[in-house]
């Protein structure tokens, strides 16, 4: 109740109590929670930046899991390790497995880019140090040999500048329609300004196919009232990572 008597520490996350006022278990709980929440937020931002309004965030995180990719720090095993579940997922849940494969990054090219950036950073640092040494010593160009060319750093291009082709590119191109449509809510494309309601999202609940007949009930649309769970599901479609695709009717397209 007395907030003044409880000093706050905002270094790390908002409003966390100082470590001295909580047990080590509580401190670890809040610290790990803040770490994972921040990591998920960063991954979500990256996924939306790459795939815009049609991203399956669960499949994206599974496809970028270091254990699935075979990456352990700076070591690349080229095969899954640890608690990876891709082999079991491929057997028990094939659709989810292929969605994971679709979001798998080109890991070989990622390592190439990192090595290239590290080489460039090291070269730039060495150039800076050499320039500082020359300036501090104040030596004449004749005493230190041939002068360094100003364009020399750009002339020395590393051999790994060429992109490495993605070995999964054909699989990803083939699976793209499936990944973009399968499992999405079967909501037709919305017109401009049209809002979601029961009869453009869950109206199939009143239709039954049995005995070769498509049976339907006459429903009073004006008097209909959705249940709490139905209203919650309807509203949830506005807050998905793939809301843009859902409202564009991807779930009703062939292959969904």
C-alpha positions as CSV (number, residue, x, y, z in Angstrom):
1,X,0.0,0.0,0.0
2,X,2.8,2.4,0.8
3,X,4.5,2.7,-2.6
4,X,7.1,5.2,-1.2
5,X,8.5,2.6,1.1
6,X,9.1,0.1,-1.8
7,X,11.7,1.4,-4.1
8,X,11.2,0.6,-7.8
9,X,13.7,-0.4,-10.4
10,X,12.9,0.0,-14.0
11,X,16.2,-1.2,-15.4
12,X,15.2,-4.3,-17.3
13,X,11.4,-4.1,-17.2
14,X,8.8,-1.6,-16.0
15,X,7.8,-1.4,-12.4
16,X,9.9,-4.4,-11.2
17,X,10.6,-4.3,-7.5
18,X,14.2,-4.1,-6.5
19,X,16.0,-7.4,-6.2
20,X,16.6,-6.9,-2.5
21,X,12.9,-7.0,-1.9
22,X,12.2,-10.4,-3.4
23,X,13.6,-13.9,-3.2
24,X,16.0,-15.3,-5.7
25,X,13.3,-17.5,-7.2
26,X,11.0,-14.5,-7.6
27,X,13.8,-12.5,-9.2
28,X,14.6,-15.3,-11.6
29,X,10.9,-15.7,-12.5
30,X,10.4,-12.0,-13.4
31,X,13.8,-11.8,-15.1
32,X,13.1,-14.9,-17.3
33,X,9.6,-13.7,-18.0
34,X,10.8,-10.3,-19.2
35,X,13.4,-12.0,-21.4
36,X,10.9,-14.3,-23.1
37,X,8.3,-11.6,-23.5
38,X,10.9,-9.3,-25.2
39,X,12.1,-12.2,-27.4
40,X,8.6,-13.0,-28.5
41,X,7.9,-9.3,-29.3
42,X,11.1,-9.0,-31.3
43,X,10.3,-12.2,-33.3
44,X,6.7,-11.0,-33.9
45,X,8.1,-7.7,-35.3
46,X,10.5,-9.5,-37.5
47,X,7.8,-11.9,-38.8
48,X,5.4,-9.2,-39.6
49,X,8.1,-7.2,-41.3
50,X,8.9,-10.2,-43.6
51,X,5.5,-11.6,-44.3
52,X,3.2,-8.6,-43.5
53,X,-0.4,-9.5,-42.8
54,X,-0.2,-13.2,-43.6
55,X,2.2,-14.8,-41.1
56,X,1.7,-17.9,-39.1
57,X,3.6,-16.9,-36.0
58,X,3.8,-20.3,-34.4
59,X,5.2,-21.9,-37.6
60,X,7.6,-18.9,-37.9
61,X,9.0,-19.4,-34.4
62,X,9.3,-23.2,-35.0
63,X,11.0,-22.7,-38.3
64,X,13.5,-20.3,-36.8
65,X,14.3,-22.4,-33.7
66,X,18.1,-22.9,-33.4
67,X,17.6,-26.5,-32.3
68,X,15.6,-27.2,-35.4
69,X,18.1,-25.4,-37.7
70,X,21.1,-27.2,-36.1
71,X,22.6,-24.0,-34.7
72,X,24.3,-24.0,-31.3
73,X,25.9,-20.6,-30.8
74,X,28.6,-20.3,-33.5
75,X,28.5,-24.0,-34.3
76,X,26.4,-25.3,-37.2
77,X,25.5,-29.0,-36.9
78,X,23.4,-29.1,-40.1
79,X,20.9,-31.3,-38.2
80,X,18.4,-30.9,-35.4
81,X,19.6,-31.3,-31.8
82,X,18.4,-31.0,-28.3
83,X,14.6,-30.9,-27.7
84,X,13.7,-30.4,-31.3
85,X,10.3,-31.9,-32.2
86,X,10.4,-31.7,-36.0
87,X,10.7,-35.4,-36.6
88,X,7.7,-36.2,-34.3
89,X,5.8,-33.3,-35.8
90,X,6.4,-34.6,-39.4
91,X,4.7,-37.9,-38.4
92,X,1.9,-36.7,-36.1
93,X,1.1,-33.3,-37.7
94,X,2.2,-33.1,-41.3
95,X,0.5,-29.7,-42.1
96,X,2.2,-27.9,-39.2
97,X,5.6,-29.5,-40.2
98,X,5.4,-28.2,-43.7
99,X,4.5,-24.8,-42.5
100,X,7.6,-24.9,-40.3
101,X,9.7,-25.8,-43.3
102,X,8.2,-22.9,-45.3
103,X,9.4,-20.4,-42.7
104,X,12.8,-22.0,-42.4
105,X,15.5,-19.4,-43.2
106,X,18.4,-19.9,-45.6
107,X,20.8,-20.8,-42.8
108,X,23.8,-21.2,-45.1
109,X,23.4,-17.7,-46.6
110,X,22.8,-16.3,-43.1
111,X,26.2,-17.5,-42.0
112,X,27.7,-16.1,-45.2
113,X,26.3,-12.7,-44.5
114,X,27.5,-12.8,-40.9
115,X,31.0,-13.7,-42.0
116,X,30.9,-11.0,-44.6
117,X,29.8,-8.4,-42.1
118,X,32.5,-9.5,-39.6
119,X,35.2,-9.3,-42.3
120,X,34.1,-5.8,-43.3
121,X,34.0,-4.7,-39.7
122,X,37.4,-6.1,-39.1
123,X,38.8,-4.4,-42.3
124,X,37.3,-1.1,-41.3
125,X,38.7,-1.3,-37.8
126,X,42.2,-2.1,-39.2
127,X,42.0,0.8,-41.6
128,X,41.0,3.1,-38.7
129,X,43.9,1.9,-36.6
130,X,46.4,2.2,-39.4
131,X,45.2,5.8,-40.1
132,X,45.5,6.7,-36.4
133,X,49.0,5.2,-36.2
134,X,50.1,7.2,-39.3
135,X,48.6,10.4,-37.9
136,X,50.1,9.9,-34.5
137,X,53.6,9.1,-35.8
138,X,53.5,11.9,-38.3
139,X,55.7,10.0,-40.7
140,X,56.2,11.2,-44.2
141,X,54.9,9.1,-47.1
142,X,58.5,8.4,-48.3
143,X,59.6,6.9,-45.0
144,X,56.7,4.4,-44.8
145,X,56.8,3.2,-48.4
146,X,54.1,3.4,-51.0
147,X,51.1,5.4,-49.9
148,X,47.8,3.6,-49.3
149,X,45.2,3.9,-52.0
150,X,42.0,5.6,-50.8
151,X,40.0,3.1,-52.8
152,X,41.9,0.0,-51.6
153,X,39.2,-1.2,-49.2
154,X,36.6,-1.3,-52.0
155,X,38.9,-3.1,-54.3
156,X,39.5,-6.0,-52.0
157,X,36.1,-7.8,-52.2
158,X,35.7,-11.0,-50.1
159,X,35.0,-14.1,-52.1
160,X,31.8,-14.8,-50.2
161,X,29.8,-11.9,-51.5
162,X,27.8,-14.1,-53.8
163,X,24.5,-15.3,-52.3
164,X,24.1,-19.0,-51.6
165,X,21.0,-20.5,-53.1
166,X,18.3,-21.8,-50.7
167,X,18.1,-25.6,-51.0
168,X,14.5,-25.4,-49.8
169,X,13.4,-22.8,-52.4
170,X,11.5,-25.3,-54.6
171,X,9.7,-26.8,-51.6
172,X,8.8,-23.4,-50.3
173,X,7.4,-22.3,-53.6
174,X,5.3,-25.4,-53.9
175,X,4.0,-25.2,-50.3
176,X,3.3,-21.5,-50.4
177,X,-0.5,-21.7,-51.3
178,X,-1.0,-24.4,-48.7
179,X,0.8,-22.4,-46.0
180,X,-1.1,-19.2,-46.8
181,X,-4.6,-20.8,-46.8
182,X,-4.7,-24.1,-44.9
183,X,-6.3,-23.9,-41.4
184,X,-7.5,-20.3,-41.7
185,X,-11.0,-19.3,-40.7
186,X,-13.4,-19.8,-43.6
187,X,-14.5,-16.2,-43.8
188,X,-15.3,-14.7,-47.2
189,X,-13.5,-11.6,-48.4
190,X,-15.0,-8.6,-46.6
191,X,-16.4,-5.6,-48.4
192,X,-15.1,-2.1,-47.7
193,X,-16.4,-1.0,-44.3
194,X,-18.1,-4.4,-43.6
195,X,-17.7,-5.6,-40.0
196,X,-17.5,-9.2,-38.8
197,X,-20.7,-10.7,-37.3
198,X,-22.2,-14.1,-36.9
199,X,-23.8,-14.4,-40.3
200,X,-20.6,-13.8,-42.2
201,X,-18.3,-15.9,-40.0
202,X,-20.3,-18.7,-38.2
203,X,-23.4,-19.0,-40.3
204,X,-22.4,-22.6,-41.3
205,X,-23.5,-23.7,-37.8
206,X,-27.0,-23.7,-39.1
207,X,-26.3,-25.9,-42.1
208,X,-26.0,-29.7,-42.0
209,X,-25.1,-32.0,-44.9
210,X,-26.6,-35.5,-44.3
211,X,-28.0,-38.1,-46.5
212,X,-27.0,-36.3,-49.7
213,X,-29.1,-33.2,-48.6
214,X,-27.9,-29.8,-47.6
215,X,-30.3,-29.0,-44.7
216,X,-30.6,-25.6,-43.2
217,X,-32.7,-24.0,-40.6
218,X,-34.7,-20.8,-41.0
219,X,-33.0,-18.4,-38.6
220,X,-34.3,-15.0,-37.5
221,X,-31.3,-12.8,-38.2
222,X,-32.8,-9.8,-36.5
223,X,-33.5,-11.7,-33.2
224,X,-30.3,-13.8,-33.3
225,X,-27.9,-13.3,-30.3
226,X,-24.5,-14.8,-30.3
227,X,-23.1,-16.7,-27.3
228,X,-20.2,-15.3,-25.3
229,X,-17.8,-17.8,-26.9
230,X,-19.1,-17.0,-30.4
231,X,-18.6,-13.3,-29.9
232,X,-15.1,-13.9,-28.5
233,X,-14.1,-15.9,-31.5
234,X,-15.6,-13.4,-34.0
235,X,-13.7,-10.6,-32.3
236,X,-10.4,-12.6,-32.2
237,X,-10.2,-12.5,-35.9
238,X,-9.3,-8.8,-35.7
239,X,-6.2,-9.5,-33.5
240,X,-4.5,-12.3,-35.4
241,X,-1.0,-12.0,-37.0
242,X,-2.7,-12.9,-40.3
243,X,-5.8,-10.8,-39.9
244,X,-5.2,-9.1,-43.3
245,X,-5.2,-12.5,-45.1
246,X,-8.2,-13.7,-43.1
247,X,-10.3,-10.7,-44.0
248,X,-9.2,-11.0,-47.6
249,X,-10.9,-14.4,-47.7
250,X,-7.8,-16.7,-47.9
251,X,-9.6,-19.3,-45.8
252,X,-12.2,-19.7,-48.5
253,X,-9.8,-20.1,-51.5
254,X,-9.1,-23.5,-53.1
255,X,-6.6,-25.5,-51.1
256,X,-7.8,-24.2,-47.7
